[in-house]
Amino acid sequence: MADVDTGAPDLEAGAELERTLDRLEARMEALQLSMRIRRTSLRFALWRHDLRETRETWFRLLDPDGQDPTPEGS
């Protein structure tokens, strides 16, 4: 009998990527909420930096050859 490639590793890798993207998206939303609610917090600059890095990671995973279409500072 011939071995049939079911593509299971591809499905697992795709599912893991999807979970990672979902976690990053949730993190971005939480950071944006924190920034909106606590604009005067001493952590605001840290949250903005973390949001920028999280967004860059999310876009890099989503489209490794693409660019972040979101203007800086938004």
C-alpha positions in Angstrom: 0.0 0.0 0.0 1.3 3.5 -0.8 1.7 6.1 1.9 -0.7 9.0 1.5 0.4 12.4 2.7 -2.6 13.8 4.6 -1.0 17.2 5.1 -1.4 16.9 8.9 1.8 18.8 9.7 0.6 21.6 7.4 -2.7 21.7 9.2 -1.1 21.8 12.6 1.3 24.5 11.5 -1.6 26.5 10.1 -3.6 26.1 13.3 -0.7 27.1 15.5 -0.1 30.2 13.3 -3.8 31.1 13.6 -3.7 30.7 17.4 -0.6 32.9 17.6 -2.2 35.6 15.4 -5.3 35.5 17.6 -3.2 35.9 20.8 -1.3 38.8 19.2 -4.5 40.5 18.1 -6.0 40.1 21.6 -2.8 41.6 23.1 -3.0 44.6 20.7 -6.7 45.2 21.7 -5.8 45.1 25.4 -2.9 47.5 24.9 -5.0 49.9 23.0 -7.7 49.8 25.7 -5.1 50.4 28.4 -3.8 53.4 26.4 -7.2 54.9 25.9 -8.3 54.5 29.5 -5.0 55.5 31.2 -3.5 58.2 28.9 -1.7 59.8 31.9 -0.2 56.6 33.2 3.6 56.4 33.5 3.4 53.2 31.5 1.8 54.8 28.4 5.1 55.0 26.5 5.9 51.4 27.4 2.4 50.3 26.2 2.8 52.3 22.9 6.2 50.6 22.3 4.8 47.2 23.2 1.8 47.8 20.9 4.1 48.8 18.0 6.2 45.7 18.4 3.2 43.4 18.8 1.7 44.9 15.6 4.9 44.4 13.7 5.1 40.8 14.8 1.4 40.2 13.8 1.9 41.7 10.3 5.2 39.8 9.9 3.5 36.5 10.7 0.5 37.3 8.6 2.4 38.4 5.5 6.2 37.8 5.8 6.8 39.7 2.5 4.3 42.5 3.2 4.4 45.8 5.0 2.4 47.2 7.9 -0.3 49.2 6.2 -1.1 51.0 9.5 0.4 54.5 9.7 2.9 55.1 12.4 1.3 56.3 15.6 -2.2 55.2 15.0 
